[in-house]
Amino acid sequence: MDDQDILKQISKLVDEEHALLQRAEKGQLQGDERQRVDDLKVRLDQCWDLLRQRRARRDFGMNPDDAQVRDRNIVEHYKQ
C-alpha cells in the first residue's frame, strides 16, 4: 500500500465516520453502529500512523514499504 492508497483509505473511513456521527447526533444509530464508530476511529489512527511512519522512513533514506500497521493498543495511547 503506497501513500496515495493510504490517503484514499483515510478519506473513505472519514466519510463513513462522518455519516455515522451525523446519525448519532439525531439518535439514529442502530445495533453495532456505535462499535463501528469506535472501530473507525482506531482504524483512522492506524492509517495516519502508517502514513507518518512511511514519510519518516522516506525522510531518513529508509524503505517506506517496511512500515507496518501498529496494534490498536499502541496507536490509541499516543499523546496528541
PyMOL Python script that loads the backbone (N, CA, C, O; Angstrom):
from pymol import cmd

cmd.read_pdbstr("""\
ATOM      1  N   MET A   1       0.859  -1.165   0.000  1.00  0.00           N
ATOM      2  CA  MET A   1       0.000   0.000   0.000  1.00  0.00           C
ATOM      3  C   MET A   1       0.909   1.234   0.000  1.00  0.00           C
ATOM      4  O   MET A   1       1.773   1.373   0.866  1.00  0.00           O
ATOM      5  N   ASP A   2       0.712   2.118  -0.966  1.00  0.00           N
ATOM      6  CA  ASP A   2       1.511   3.338  -1.013  1.00  0.00           C
ATOM      7  C   ASP A   2       0.761   4.497  -0.350  1.00  0.00           C
ATOM      8  O   ASP A   2      -0.372   4.338   0.104  1.00  0.00           O
ATOM      9  N   ASP A   3       1.410   5.657  -0.301  1.00  0.00           N
ATOM     10  CA  ASP A   3       0.825   6.807   0.397  1.00  0.00           C
ATOM     11  C   ASP A   3      -0.540   7.185  -0.169  1.00  0.00           C
ATOM     12  O   ASP A   3      -1.455   7.500   0.592  1.00  0.00           O
ATOM     13  N   GLN A   4      -0.687   7.160  -1.464  1.00  0.00           N
ATOM     14  CA  GLN A   4      -1.967   7.523  -2.075  1.00  0.00           C
ATOM     15  C   GLN A   4      -3.069   6.547  -1.698  1.00  0.00           C
ATOM     16  O   GLN A   4      -4.210   6.948  -1.468  1.00  0.00           O
ATOM     17  N   ASP A   5      -2.728   5.269  -1.636  1.00  0.00           N
ATOM     18  CA  ASP A   5      -3.708   4.257  -1.210  1.00  0.00           C
ATOM     19  C   ASP A   5      -4.141   4.504   0.234  1.00  0.00           C
ATOM     20  O   ASP A   5      -5.318   4.380   0.574  1.00  0.00           O
ATOM     21  N   ILE A   6      -3.173   4.856   1.073  1.00  0.00           N
ATOM     22  CA  ILE A   6      -3.495   5.132   2.486  1.00  0.00           C
ATOM     23  C   ILE A   6      -4.394   6.353   2.580  1.00  0.00           C
ATOM     24  O   ILE A   6      -5.369   6.350   3.332  1.00  0.00           O
ATOM     25  N   LEU A   7      -4.074   7.399   1.824  1.00  0.00           N
ATOM     26  CA  LEU A   7      -4.899   8.610   1.846  1.00  0.00           C
ATOM     27  C   LEU A   7      -6.312   8.351   1.337  1.00  0.00           C
ATOM     28  O   LEU A   7      -7.273   8.923   1.851  1.00  0.00           O
ATOM     29  N   LYS A   8      -6.441   7.499   0.339  1.00  0.00           N
ATOM     30  CA  LYS A   8      -7.775   7.131  -0.154  1.00  0.00           C
ATOM     31  C   LYS A   8      -8.549   6.372   0.915  1.00  0.00           C
ATOM     32  O   LYS A   8      -9.744   6.598   1.110  1.00  0.00           O
ATOM     33  N   GLN A   9      -7.857   5.471   1.602  1.00  0.00           N
ATOM     34  CA  GLN A   9      -8.498   4.710   2.679  1.00  0.00           C
ATOM     35  C   GLN A   9      -8.938   5.648   3.795  1.00  0.00           C
ATOM     36  O   GLN A   9     -10.034   5.501   4.336  1.00  0.00           O
ATOM     37  N   ILE A  10      -8.084   6.616   4.144  1.00  0.00           N
ATOM     38  CA  ILE A  10      -8.429   7.595   5.178  1.00  0.00           C
ATOM     39  C   ILE A  10      -9.683   8.359   4.772  1.00  0.00           C
ATOM     40  O   ILE A  10     -10.596   8.539   5.578  1.00  0.00           O
ATOM     41  N   SER A  11      -9.724   8.801   3.537  1.00  0.00           N
ATOM     42  CA  SER A  11     -10.884   9.558   3.049  1.00  0.00           C
ATOM     43  C   SER A  11     -12.163   8.733   3.145  1.00  0.00           C
ATOM     44  O   SER A  11     -13.205   9.234   3.566  1.00  0.00           O
ATOM     45  N   LYS A  12     -12.074   7.491   2.759  1.00  0.00           N
ATOM     46  CA  LYS A  12     -13.228   6.584   2.808  1.00  0.00           C
ATOM     47  C   LYS A  12     -13.698   6.384   4.252  1.00  0.00           C
ATOM     48  O   LYS A  12     -14.896   6.423   4.535  1.00  0.00           O
ATOM     49  N   LEU A  13     -12.740   6.170   5.158  1.00  0.00           N
ATOM     50  CA  LEU A  13     -13.081   5.962   6.565  1.00  0.00           C
ATOM     51  C   LEU A  13     -13.677   7.222   7.184  1.00  0.00           C
ATOM     52  O   LEU A  13     -14.627   7.141   7.962  1.00  0.00           O
ATOM     53  N   VAL A  14     -13.128   8.375   6.847  1.00  0.00           N
ATOM     54  CA  VAL A  14     -13.651   9.648   7.367  1.00  0.00           C
ATOM     55  C   VAL A  14     -15.081   9.860   6.899  1.00  0.00           C
ATOM     56  O   VAL A  14     -15.936  10.276   7.680  1.00  0.00           O
ATOM     57  N   ASP A  15     -15.346   9.576   5.632  1.00  0.00           N
ATOM     58  CA  ASP A  15     -16.709   9.731   5.111  1.00  0.00           C
ATOM     59  C   ASP A  15     -17.692   8.850   5.882  1.00  0.00           C
ATOM     60  O   ASP A  15     -18.778   9.293   6.255  1.00  0.00           O
ATOM     61  N   GLU A  16     -17.298   7.605   6.115  1.00  0.00           N
ATOM     62  CA  GLU A  16     -18.176   6.695   6.855  1.00  0.00           C
ATOM     63  C   GLU A  16     -18.355   7.167   8.297  1.00  0.00           C
ATOM     64  O   GLU A  16     -19.462   7.128   8.834  1.00  0.00           O
ATOM     65  N   GLU A  17     -17.267   7.611   8.920  1.00  0.00           N
ATOM     66  CA  GLU A  17     -17.346   8.096  10.300  1.00  0.00           C
ATOM     67  C   GLU A  17     -18.280   9.296  10.399  1.00  0.00           C
ATOM     68  O   GLU A  17     -19.114   9.365  11.302  1.00  0.00           O
ATOM     69  N   HIS A  18     -18.139  10.243   9.471  1.00  0.00           N
ATOM     70  CA  HIS A  18     -18.993  11.431   9.492  1.00  0.00           C
ATOM     71  C   HIS A  18     -20.467  11.062   9.324  1.00  0.00           C
ATOM     72  O   HIS A  18     -21.331  11.610  10.010  1.00  0.00           O
ATOM     73  N   ALA A  19     -20.746  10.149   8.427  1.00  0.00           N
ATOM     74  CA  ALA A  19     -22.133   9.724   8.212  1.00  0.00           C
ATOM     75  C   ALA A  19     -22.709   9.108   9.490  1.00  0.00           C
ATOM     76  O   ALA A  19     -23.842   9.399   9.871  1.00  0.00           O
ATOM     77  N   LEU A  20     -21.922   8.258  10.145  1.00  0.00           N
ATOM     78  CA  LEU A  20     -22.399   7.629  11.379  1.00  0.00           C
ATOM     79  C   LEU A  20     -22.545   8.648  12.509  1.00  0.00           C
ATOM     80  O   LEU A  20     -23.490   8.573  13.294  1.00  0.00           O
ATOM     81  N   LEU A  21     -21.614   9.596  12.595  1.00  0.00           N
ATOM     82  CA  LEU A  21     -21.704  10.611  13.651  1.00  0.00           C
ATOM     83  C   LEU A  21     -22.906  11.520  13.446  1.00  0.00           C
ATOM     84  O   LEU A  21     -23.535  11.948  14.415  1.00  0.00           O
ATOM     85  N   GLN A  22     -23.229  11.817  12.195  1.00  0.00           N
ATOM     86  CA  GLN A  22     -24.436  12.610  11.920  1.00  0.00           C
ATOM     87  C   GLN A  22     -25.678  11.848  12.352  1.00  0.00           C
ATOM     88  O   GLN A  22     -26.603  12.431  12.918  1.00  0.00           O
ATOM     89  N   ARG A  23     -25.703  10.562  12.091  1.00  0.00           N
ATOM     90  CA  ARG A  23     -26.836   9.738  12.521  1.00  0.00           C
ATOM     91  C   ARG A  23     -26.897   9.669  14.039  1.00  0.00           C
ATOM     92  O   ARG A  23     -27.981   9.672  14.623  1.00  0.00           O
ATOM     93  N   ALA A  24     -25.718   9.607  14.688  1.00  0.00           N
ATOM     94  CA  ALA A  24     -25.673   9.552  16.153  1.00  0.00           C
ATOM     95  C   ALA A  24     -26.242  10.822  16.761  1.00  0.00           C
ATOM     96  O   ALA A  24     -26.949  10.765  17.768  1.00  0.00           O
ATOM     97  N   GLU A  25     -25.941  11.970  16.159  1.00  0.00           N
ATOM     98  CA  GLU A  25     -26.463  13.243  16.658  1.00  0.00           C
ATOM     99  C   GLU A  25     -27.990  13.281  16.611  1.00  0.00           C
ATOM    100  O   GLU A  25     -28.629  13.960  17.415  1.00  0.00           O
ATOM    101  N   LYS A  26     -28.556  12.554  15.674  1.00  0.00           N
ATOM    102  CA  LYS A  26     -30.009  12.503  15.526  1.00  0.00           C
ATOM    103  C   LYS A  26     -30.616  11.332  16.302  1.00  0.00           C
ATOM    104  O   LYS A  26     -31.828  11.118  16.267  1.00  0.00           O
ATOM    105  N   GLY A  27     -29.760  10.574  17.004  1.00  0.00           N
ATOM    106  CA  GLY A  27     -30.246   9.425  17.763  1.00  0.00           C
ATOM    107  C   GLY A  27     -30.676   8.264  16.888  1.00  0.00           C
ATOM    108  O   GLY A  27     -31.557   7.493  17.269  1.00  0.00           O
ATOM    109  N   GLN A  28     -30.066   8.128  15.723  1.00  0.00           N
ATOM    110  CA  GLN A  28     -30.495   7.114  14.762  1.00  0.00           C
ATOM    111  C   GLN A  28     -29.551   5.915  14.625  1.00  0.00           C
ATOM    112  O   GLN A  28     -29.741   5.085  13.736  1.00  0.00           O
ATOM    113  N   LEU A  29     -28.539   5.813  15.488  1.00  0.00           N
ATOM    114  CA  LEU A  29     -27.641   4.662  15.380  1.00  0.00           C
ATOM    115  C   LEU A  29     -28.361   3.407  15.835  1.00  0.00           C
ATOM    116  O   LEU A  29     -29.144   3.435  16.784  1.00  0.00           O
ATOM    117  N   GLN A  30     -28.089   2.312  15.152  1.00  0.00           N
ATOM    118  CA  GLN A  30     -28.739   1.047  15.464  1.00  0.00           C
ATOM    119  C   GLN A  30     -27.694  -0.048  15.642  1.00  0.00           C
ATOM    120  O   GLN A  30     -26.599   0.008  15.082  1.00  0.00           O
ATOM    121  N   GLY A  31     -28.065  -1.031  16.428  1.00  0.00           N
ATOM    122  CA  GLY A  31     -27.250  -2.230  16.574  1.00  0.00           C
ATOM    123  C   GLY A  31     -25.807  -1.949  16.919  1.00  0.00           C
ATOM    124  O   GLY A  31     -25.502  -1.279  17.906  1.00  0.00           O
ATOM    125  N   ASP A  32     -24.923  -2.471  16.089  1.00  0.00           N
ATOM    126  CA  ASP A  32     -23.490  -2.372  16.370  1.00  0.00           C
ATOM    127  C   ASP A  32     -22.843  -1.143  15.741  1.00  0.00           C
ATOM    128  O   ASP A  32     -21.620  -1.087  15.613  1.00  0.00           O
ATOM    129  N   GLU A  33     -23.647  -0.160  15.347  1.00  0.00           N
ATOM    130  CA  GLU A  33     -23.085   1.036  14.712  1.00  0.00           C
ATOM    131  C   GLU A  33     -22.234   1.869  15.672  1.00  0.00           C
ATOM    132  O   GLU A  33     -21.296   2.535  15.235  1.00  0.00           O
ATOM    133  N   ARG A  34     -22.539   1.845  16.956  1.00  0.00           N
ATOM    134  CA  ARG A  34     -21.698   2.563  17.927  1.00  0.00           C
ATOM    135  C   ARG A  34     -20.303   1.942  17.976  1.00  0.00           C
ATOM    136  O   ARG A  34     -19.295   2.647  18.029  1.00  0.00           O
ATOM    137  N   GLN A  35     -20.268   0.627  17.959  1.00  0.00           N
ATOM    138  CA  GLN A  35     -18.973  -0.068  17.933  1.00  0.00           C
ATOM    139  C   GLN A  35     -18.245   0.235  16.633  1.00  0.00           C
ATOM    140  O   GLN A  35     -17.022   0.372  16.626  1.00  0.00           O
ATOM    141  N   ARG A  36     -18.981   0.340  15.536  1.00  0.00           N
ATOM    142  CA  ARG A  36     -18.362   0.654  14.249  1.00  0.00           C
ATOM    143  C   ARG A  36     -17.696   2.028  14.301  1.00  0.00           C
ATOM    144  O   ARG A  36     -16.612   2.202  13.746  1.00  0.00           O
ATOM    145  N   VAL A  37     -18.324   3.009  14.959  1.00  0.00           N
ATOM    146  CA  VAL A  37     -17.721   4.337  15.096  1.00  0.00           C
ATOM    147  C   VAL A  37     -16.395   4.219  15.850  1.00  0.00           C
ATOM    148  O   VAL A  37     -15.395   4.813  15.446  1.00  0.00           O
ATOM    149  N   ASP A  38     -16.385   3.467  16.926  1.00  0.00           N
ATOM    150  CA  ASP A  38     -15.150   3.276  17.690  1.00  0.00           C
ATOM    151  C   ASP A  38     -14.085   2.580  16.844  1.00  0.00           C
ATOM    152  O   ASP A  38     -12.914   2.957  16.879  1.00  0.00           O
ATOM    153  N   ASP A  39     -14.493   1.571  16.089  1.00  0.00           N
ATOM    154  CA  ASP A  39     -13.556   0.855  15.217  1.00  0.00           C
ATOM    155  C   ASP A  39     -12.997   1.777  14.131  1.00  0.00           C
ATOM    156  O   ASP A  39     -11.819   1.691  13.783  1.00  0.00           O
ATOM    157  N   LEU A  40     -13.840   2.649  13.604  1.00  0.00           N
ATOM    158  CA  LEU A  40     -13.379   3.588  12.582  1.00  0.00           C
ATOM    159  C   LEU A  40     -12.329   4.537  13.140  1.00  0.00           C
ATOM    160  O   LEU A  40     -11.346   4.843  12.464  1.00  0.00           O
ATOM    161  N   LYS A  41     -12.529   5.003  14.363  1.00  0.00           N
ATOM    162  CA  LYS A  41     -11.559   5.904  14.985  1.00  0.00           C
ATOM    163  C   LYS A  41     -10.201   5.219  15.128  1.00  0.00           C
ATOM    164  O   LYS A  41      -9.165   5.827  14.860  1.00  0.00           O
ATOM    165  N   VAL A  42     -10.209   3.972  15.544  1.00  0.00           N
ATOM    166  CA  VAL A  42      -8.962   3.220  15.689  1.00  0.00           C
ATOM    167  C   VAL A  42      -8.311   3.016  14.327  1.00  0.00           C
ATOM    168  O   VAL A  42      -7.109   3.226  14.168  1.00  0.00           O
ATOM    169  N   ARG A  43      -9.100   2.611  13.362  1.00  0.00           N
ATOM    170  CA  ARG A  43      -8.557   2.370  12.018  1.00  0.00           C
ATOM    171  C   ARG A  43      -7.975   3.656  11.427  1.00  0.00           C
ATOM    172  O   ARG A  43      -6.929   3.622  10.780  1.00  0.00           O
ATOM    173  N   LEU A  44      -8.641   4.778  11.645  1.00  0.00           N
ATOM    174  CA  LEU A  44      -8.102   6.063  11.178  1.00  0.00           C
ATOM    175  C   LEU A  44      -6.772   6.374  11.858  1.00  0.00           C
ATOM    176  O   LEU A  44      -5.824   6.805  11.201  1.00  0.00           O
ATOM    177  N   ASP A  45      -6.698   6.158  13.159  1.00  0.00           N
ATOM    178  CA  ASP A  45      -5.429   6.383  13.859  1.00  0.00           C
ATOM    179  C   ASP A  45      -4.326   5.492  13.294  1.00  0.00           C
ATOM    180  O   ASP A  45      -3.186   5.929  13.140  1.00  0.00           O
ATOM    181  N   GLN A  46      -4.666   4.255  12.990  1.00  0.00           N
ATOM    182  CA  GLN A  46      -3.683   3.336  12.420  1.00  0.00           C
ATOM    183  C   GLN A  46      -3.228   3.802  11.041  1.00  0.00           C
ATOM    184  O   GLN A  46      -2.041   3.735  10.723  1.00  0.00           O
ATOM    185  N   CYS A  47      -4.156   4.269  10.231  1.00  0.00           N
ATOM    186  CA  CYS A  47      -3.801   4.741   8.891  1.00  0.00           C
ATOM    187  C   CYS A  47      -2.897   5.974   8.960  1.00  0.00           C
ATOM    188  O   CYS A  47      -1.891   6.053   8.256  1.00  0.00           O
ATOM    189  N   TRP A  48      -3.263   6.937   9.815  1.00  0.00           N
ATOM    190  CA  TRP A  48      -2.436   8.137   9.971  1.00  0.00           C
ATOM    191  C   TRP A  48      -1.055   7.775  10.484  1.00  0.00           C
ATOM    192  O   TRP A  48      -0.057   8.332  10.027  1.00  0.00           O
ATOM    193  N   ASP A  49      -0.986   6.850  11.427  1.00  0.00           N
ATOM    194  CA  ASP A  49       0.298   6.408  11.955  1.00  0.00           C
ATOM    195  C   ASP A  49       1.140   5.758  10.866  1.00  0.00           C
ATOM    196  O   ASP A  49       2.336   6.030  10.759  1.00  0.00           O
ATOM    197  N   LEU A  50       0.526   4.907  10.065  1.00  0.00           N
ATOM    198  CA  LEU A  50       1.242   4.250   8.973  1.00  0.00           C
ATOM    199  C   LEU A  50       1.772   5.278   7.985  1.00  0.00           C
ATOM    200  O   LEU A  50       2.909   5.167   7.526  1.00  0.00           O
ATOM    201  N   LEU A  51       0.971   6.267   7.658  1.00  0.00           N
ATOM    202  CA  LEU A  51       1.402   7.312   6.738  1.00  0.00           C
ATOM    203  C   LEU A  51       2.591   8.080   7.329  1.00  0.00           C
ATOM    204  O   LEU A  51       3.559   8.360   6.623  1.00  0.00           O
ATOM    205  N   ARG A  52       2.521   8.421   8.621  1.00  0.00           N
ATOM    206  CA  ARG A  52       3.637   9.122   9.268  1.00  0.00           C
ATOM    207  C   ARG A  52       4.897   8.256   9.280  1.00  0.00           C
ATOM    208  O   ARG A  52       5.998   8.756   9.051  1.00  0.00           O
ATOM    209  N   GLN A  53       4.738   6.969   9.545  1.00  0.00           N
ATOM    210  CA  GLN A  53       5.886   6.055   9.514  1.00  0.00           C
ATOM    211  C   GLN A  53       6.535   6.043   8.134  1.00  0.00           C
ATOM    212  O   GLN A  53       7.756   6.130   8.007  1.00  0.00           O
ATOM    213  N   ARG A  54       5.701   5.936   7.108  1.00  0.00           N
ATOM    214  CA  ARG A  54       6.225   5.884   5.736  1.00  0.00           C
ATOM    215  C   ARG A  54       6.985   7.167   5.395  1.00  0.00           C
ATOM    216  O   ARG A  54       8.060   7.114   4.798  1.00  0.00           O
ATOM    217  N   ARG A  55       6.428   8.311   5.774  1.00  0.00           N
ATOM    218  CA  ARG A  55       7.088   9.585   5.488  1.00  0.00           C
ATOM    219  C   ARG A  55       8.399   9.704   6.257  1.00  0.00           C
ATOM    220  O   ARG A  55       9.396  10.176   5.711  1.00  0.00           O
ATOM    221  N   ALA A  56       8.404   9.284   7.509  1.00  0.00           N
ATOM    222  CA  ALA A  56       9.631   9.347   8.312  1.00  0.00           C
ATOM    223  C   ALA A  56      10.700   8.435   7.723  1.00  0.00           C
ATOM    224  O   ALA A  56      11.863   8.825   7.612  1.00  0.00           O
ATOM    225  N   ARG A  57      10.312   7.239   7.352  1.00  0.00           N
ATOM    226  CA  ARG A  57      11.275   6.309   6.755  1.00  0.00           C
ATOM    227  C   ARG A  57      11.850   6.895   5.473  1.00  0.00           C
ATOM    228  O   ARG A  57      13.056   6.815   5.240  1.00  0.00           O
ATOM    229  N   ARG A  58      11.013   7.472   4.659  1.00  0.00           N
ATOM    230  CA  ARG A  58      11.471   8.085   3.413  1.00  0.00           C
ATOM    231  C   ARG A  58      12.444   9.228   3.714  1.00  0.00           C
ATOM    232  O   ARG A  58      13.481   9.348   3.063  1.00  0.00           O
ATOM    233  N   ASP A  59      12.112  10.064   4.697  1.00  0.00           N
ATOM    234  CA  ASP A  59      12.966  11.209   5.058  1.00  0.00           C
ATOM    235  C   ASP A  59      14.347  10.776   5.531  1.00  0.00           C
ATOM    236  O   ASP A  59      15.322  11.507   5.361  1.00  0.00           O
ATOM    237  N   PHE A  60      14.432   9.596   6.122  1.00  0.00           N
ATOM    238  CA  PHE A  60      15.709   9.109   6.632  1.00  0.00           C
ATOM    239  C   PHE A  60      16.378   8.100   5.695  1.00  0.00           C
ATOM    240  O   PHE A  60      17.281   7.368   6.102  1.00  0.00           O
ATOM    241  N   GLY A  61      15.927   8.068   4.440  1.00  0.00           N
ATOM    242  CA  GLY A  61      16.555   7.220   3.435  1.00  0.00           C
ATOM    243  C   GLY A  61      16.268   5.745   3.595  1.00  0.00           C
ATOM    244  O   GLY A  61      17.003   4.903   3.078  1.00  0.00           O
ATOM    245  N   MET A  62      15.203   5.428   4.307  1.00  0.00           N
ATOM    246  CA  MET A  62      14.821   4.038   4.510  1.00  0.00           C
ATOM    247  C   MET A  62      13.644   3.694   3.595  1.00  0.00           C
ATOM    248  O   MET A  62      13.003   4.579   3.028  1.00  0.00           O
ATOM    249  N   ASN A  63      13.380   2.427   3.467  1.00  0.00           N
ATOM    250  CA  ASN A  63      12.304   1.956   2.605  1.00  0.00           C
ATOM    251  C   ASN A  63      10.953   2.183   3.285  1.00  0.00           C
ATOM    252  O   ASN A  63      10.689   1.590   4.331  1.00  0.00           O
ATOM    253  N   PRO A  64      10.090   3.031   2.711  1.00  0.00           N
ATOM    254  CA  PRO A  64       8.782   3.271   3.317  1.00  0.00           C
ATOM    255  C   PRO A  64       7.890   2.029   3.322  1.00  0.00           C
ATOM    256  O   PRO A  64       6.971   1.926   4.134  1.00  0.00           O
ATOM    257  N   ASP A  65       8.158   1.095   2.425  1.00  0.00           N
ATOM    258  CA  ASP A  65       7.340  -0.118   2.370  1.00  0.00           C
ATOM    259  C   ASP A  65       7.578  -1.045   3.559  1.00  0.00           C
ATOM    260  O   ASP A  65       6.839  -2.012   3.747  1.00  0.00           O
ATOM    261  N   ASP A  66       8.602  -0.760   4.362  1.00  0.00           N
ATOM    262  CA  ASP A  66       8.851  -1.560   5.560  1.00  0.00           C
ATOM    263  C   ASP A  66       8.014  -1.098   6.749  1.00  0.00           C
ATOM    264  O   ASP A  66       8.035  -1.741   7.799  1.00  0.00           O
ATOM    265  N   ALA A  67       7.280   0.000   6.604  1.00  0.00           N
ATOM    266  CA  ALA A  67       6.404   0.483   7.680  1.00  0.00           C
ATOM    267  C   ALA A  67       5.284  -0.530   7.883  1.00  0.00           C
ATOM    268  O   ALA A  67       4.818  -1.160   6.933  1.00  0.00           O
ATOM    269  N   GLN A  68       4.870  -0.672   9.114  1.00  0.00           N
ATOM    270  CA  GLN A  68       3.845  -1.659   9.472  1.00  0.00           C
ATOM    271  C   GLN A  68       2.695  -0.995  10.219  1.00  0.00           C
ATOM    272  O   GLN A  68       2.890  -0.020  10.945  1.00  0.00           O
ATOM    273  N   VAL A  69       1.501  -1.532  10.033  1.00  0.00           N
ATOM    274  CA  VAL A  69       0.347  -1.074  10.804  1.00  0.00           C
ATOM    275  C   VAL A  69       0.574  -1.515  12.244  1.00  0.00           C
ATOM    276  O   VAL A  69       0.842  -2.684  12.519  1.00  0.00           O
ATOM    277  N   ARG A  70       0.460  -0.551  13.158  1.00  0.00           N
ATOM    278  CA  ARG A  70       0.681  -0.865  14.570  1.00  0.00           C
ATOM    279  C   ARG A  70      -0.633  -1.275  15.235  1.00  0.00           C
ATOM    280  O   ARG A  70      -1.722  -0.905  14.798  1.00  0.00           O
ATOM    281  N   ASP A  71      -0.488  -2.043  16.295  1.00  0.00           N
ATOM    282  CA  ASP A  71      -1.616  -2.527  17.074  1.00  0.00           C
ATOM    283  C   ASP A  71      -2.443  -1.364  17.614  1.00  0.00           C
ATOM    284  O   ASP A  71      -1.906  -0.296  17.908  1.00  0.00           O
ATOM    285  N   ARG A  72      -3.721  -1.572  17.739  1.00  0.00           N
ATOM    286  CA  ARG A  72      -4.625  -0.534  18.239  1.00  0.00           C
ATOM    287  C   ARG A  72      -4.220  -0.041  19.615  1.00  0.00           C
ATOM    288  O   ARG A  72      -4.397   1.138  19.920  1.00  0.00           O
ATOM    289  N   ASN A  73      -3.679  -0.916  20.455  1.00  0.00           N
ATOM    290  CA  ASN A  73      -3.269  -0.506  21.791  1.00  0.00           C
ATOM    291  C   ASN A  73      -2.102   0.474  21.762  1.00  0.00           C
ATOM    292  O   ASN A  73      -1.936   1.272  22.685  1.00  0.00           O
ATOM    293  N   ILE A  74      -1.317   0.419  20.735  1.00  0.00           N
ATOM    294  CA  ILE A  74      -0.190   1.351  20.591  1.00  0.00           C
ATOM    295  C   ILE A  74      -0.689   2.696  20.082  1.00  0.00           C
ATOM    296  O   ILE A  74      -0.393   3.727  20.686  1.00  0.00           O
ATOM    297  N   VAL A  75      -1.440   2.708  18.987  1.00  0.00           N
ATOM    298  CA  VAL A  75      -1.848   3.983  18.395  1.00  0.00           C
ATOM    299  C   VAL A  75      -2.884   4.715  19.221  1.00  0.00           C
ATOM    300  O   VAL A  75      -2.993   5.937  19.127  1.00  0.00           O
ATOM    301  N   GLU A  76      -3.638   4.004  20.019  1.00  0.00           N
ATOM    302  CA  GLU A  76      -4.659   4.647  20.840  1.00  0.00           C
ATOM    303  C   GLU A  76      -4.090   5.333  22.074  1.00  0.00           C
ATOM    304  O   GLU A  76      -4.784   6.111  22.729  1.00  0.00           O
ATOM    305  N   HIS A  77      -2.847   5.054  22.390  1.00  0.00           N
ATOM    306  CA  HIS A  77      -2.249   5.664  23.581  1.00  0.00           C
ATOM    307  C   HIS A  77      -1.231   6.742  23.244  1.00  0.00           C
ATOM    308  O   HIS A  77      -0.513   7.205  24.130  1.00  0.00           O
ATOM    309  N   TYR A  78      -1.155   7.149  21.991  1.00  0.00           N
ATOM    310  CA  TYR A  78      -0.300   8.272  21.623  1.00  0.00           C
ATOM    311  C   TYR A  78      -0.860   9.553  22.202  1.00  0.00           C
ATOM    312  O   TYR A  78      -2.075   9.726  22.297  1.00  0.00           O
ATOM    313  N   LYS A  79       0.027  10.444  22.586  1.00  0.00           N
ATOM    314  CA  LYS A  79      -0.410  11.762  23.028  1.00  0.00           C
ATOM    315  C   LYS A  79      -0.473  12.666  21.811  1.00  0.00           C
ATOM    316  O   LYS A  79       0.457  12.698  21.006  1.00  0.00           O
ATOM    317  N   GLN A  80      -1.562  13.395  21.676  1.00  0.00           N
ATOM    318  CA  GLN A  80      -1.756  14.262  20.518  1.00  0.00           C
ATOM    319  C   GLN A  80      -1.283  15.653  20.801  1.00  0.00           C
ATOM    320  O   GLN A  80      -1.370  16.523  19.934  1.00  0.00           O
TER     321      GLN A  80
END
""", "prot")
cmd.dss("prot")
cmd.show_as("cartoon", "prot")
cmd.util.cbc("prot")
cmd.orient("prot")
